[in-house]
Structures are given as structure tokens and as C-alpha cells.
């Protein structure tokens, strides 16, 4: 934070599948700089007795138990900060506020260490451009940080970012375990035409389970693995 099924599935996917329960809510741009490095997350009854004590069938889908995750997956890779990071963003789990248009997006996930242990009170700081591909470099529109809960969980409510010349669609993020170095990286969207042309894009950073929900909103997930 070793199990490896016949179909290749990463620790990040395992945790997404196992922790699918609801979580409480919490300037026109140019190309980014070259890629940066991470700096200094009893026995059951049987026979007739068992039949008598078994719960009544339910139509609700049952979540599978979270599989044990392997210890051979790599930590989340670092990427460039880019020119538009603003420190001291407000603490908030939703970046959606008055005047912001675009498709609503909720991203959930866990911050883990390389032993697959969740990291409580990890800092997760997001920033992105708006629906038109413009960053707010004066205030804190579409910028904000939060801390993971006791199970390492975070949830972000935002919008799907726009696209600007030279880059594919992406969201910037910094992640930091308490008193540990900061991981700076970016999150990407699946099936974007610009992914193949973006020199910074990395497939390991694509959002998982990106899908439409009722009401025209989208959901996705991503787990960060830190050297912590």
C-alpha cells in the first residue's frame, strides 16, 4: 500500500472495486514545462440450521470483499507542476461555485502507501482550468485542497476541465502524507483524442471508472500510492 489474478489488475483498481461505498462529500494557458520529479499516501452453521438462519434473498447487488493487494505495484508517478499553480488554496472538497459552468464531475479515491495501507490526513490539492480552458491566476476558482479521512479517503466535486492548445484534458494535483515529501502529478481522462499527441500524458494516470450518471454528471475514481 501478493495477489495477482489472471487478468492484470493493479492495486489501484482493487481498492476502487472494494471501496465503492458512498463517501461523505466533502488566462488562457500554454504548454506545461518538462516532466518533474517527486519532491522533498467463528464457524458458520451448516445443514438445516444454516438454511434456517440464512438471510432472505435481496435484489441489491452485493459488494465483493476487497482483495489483498500486491506489493509490487509502482508508486504514482510524478509529473510537472506547470506554470499555473497557486499556493494556499482554500480547504474545500467542492470546487463548484457560482459562475462555474461545465459538466459536473465527482472523483473519489484513497491515498495509500506502498504497503497498501491507507494514509489518514494526507493533503490532496487540486487545480485545473475551466470549461473554456482558462486558469484563474488571480483568485482561487477551480482550486482547493482537502485532507483524507481516517481511512485515507478523499472526494472531489468539480467540473470536467476544458482543453487548450498543446495539452490534452487534465487535472493537476499535489498529494502529501503528513510530514513527507510532496508528490506533484496530473490526472487524465480516458479516450481523449489529445492523449496520443500530449508529450506529458501518461496512461498510468488515467482516471478509473469514468462514466455518466443520472442528471448528466460524471463520476470517476483514482487512488494515489505514495512512498510514505
GIWOLIN-V285330 format. One line per field, one symbol per residue. ss: DSSP state (H for helix, E for strand, L for the rest). A space follows every 10 residues. Layout:
BEGIN
ss: ???
END
This chain:
BEGIN
ss: LLLLLLLLLL HHHHHHHHLL LLLLLLLLLL LLLLLLLLLL LLLLLLHHHH HHHLLLLLLL LLLLLLLLLL LLLLLLLLLL LLLLLLLLLL ELLELLLLLL LLLEEEEEEE EEELLLLELL LLEEEEELLL LLLLLLLLLL LLEEEEELLL LLEEEEEEEL LLLLLLLLLE EEEEEELLLL LEEEEEEELL LLHHHHHLLL LLHHHELEEE EELHHHLEEE ELLEEELL
END
